[in-house]
């Protein structure tokens, strides 16, 4: 059996995928968790991980088990953490800004609906009348019934 390095596991089972894209794809910042999801997604048979085709998988000198592939991919991601961590952090930051912007309801300008209250612009009686007509109440309590 020829031993494989973490980089070999990465090339064989993750292909040409960029490590940052790999981490972002599985929405976890834990390399092992991402590797577990990836290995589950590519499939296995009796614990032997698929290598693109079953013919290629069983033609290989050694068939790697799930745990071996998960450990190899995780080791590769840990070894190149500096290359993907900042890109993931920037993507998270951009995504959080997008979510905040998408969820923030627009502020409507309601100033046109409010009465102009300047010193002496409306008397107390006019202001109370406005509140009765607009809201059915005044600042002194609910409007009396019938009127």
Secondary structure in CASP SS format (residue, H / E / C, confidence):
PFRMAT SS
TARGET T0000
AUTHOR 0000-0000-0000
METHOD secondary structure of the structure
MODEL  1
X C 1.00
X C 1.00
X C 1.00
X C 1.00
X C 1.00
X H 1.00
X H 1.00
X H 1.00
X H 1.00
X H 1.00
X H 1.00
X H 1.00
X H 1.00
X C 1.00
X C 1.00
X C 1.00
X C 1.00
X C 1.00
X H 1.00
X H 1.00
X H 1.00
X H 1.00
X H 1.00
X H 1.00
X H 1.00
X C 1.00
X C 1.00
X C 1.00
X C 1.00
X C 1.00
X H 1.00
X H 1.00
X H 1.00
X H 1.00
X H 1.00
X H 1.00
X H 1.00
X H 1.00
X H 1.00
X H 1.00
X H 1.00
X H 1.00
X C 1.00
X E 1.00
X E 1.00
X C 1.00
X C 1.00
X E 1.00
X E 1.00
X C 1.00
X C 1.00
X C 1.00
X C 1.00
X H 1.00
X H 1.00
X H 1.00
X H 1.00
X H 1.00
X H 1.00
X C 1.00
X C 1.00
X C 1.00
X C 1.00
X C 1.00
X E 1.00
X H 1.00
X H 1.00
X H 1.00
X H 1.00
X H 1.00
X H 1.00
X H 1.00
X H 1.00
X H 1.00
X H 1.00
X H 1.00
X H 1.00
X H 1.00
X H 1.00
X C 1.00
X H 1.00
X H 1.00
X H 1.00
X H 1.00
X H 1.00
X H 1.00
X H 1.00
X H 1.00
X H 1.00
X H 1.00
X H 1.00
X H 1.00
X H 1.00
X H 1.00
X H 1.00
X H 1.00
X H 1.00
X H 1.00
X H 1.00
X H 1.00
X H 1.00
X H 1.00
X H 1.00
X C 1.00
X C 1.00
X C 1.00
X C 1.00
X C 1.00
X C 1.00
X C 1.00
X H 1.00
X H 1.00
X H 1.00
X C 1.00
X C 1.00
X C 1.00
X C 1.00
X C 1.00
X C 1.00
X C 1.00
X C 1.00
X C 1.00
X C 1.00
X H 1.00
X H 1.00
X H 1.00
X H 1.00
X H 1.00
X H 1.00
X H 1.00
X H 1.00
X H 1.00
X H 1.00
X H 1.00
X H 1.00
X C 1.00
X E 1.00
X E 1.00
X C 1.00
X C 1.00
X E 1.00
X E 1.00
X C 1.00
X C 1.00
X C 1.00
X C 1.00
X C 1.00
END
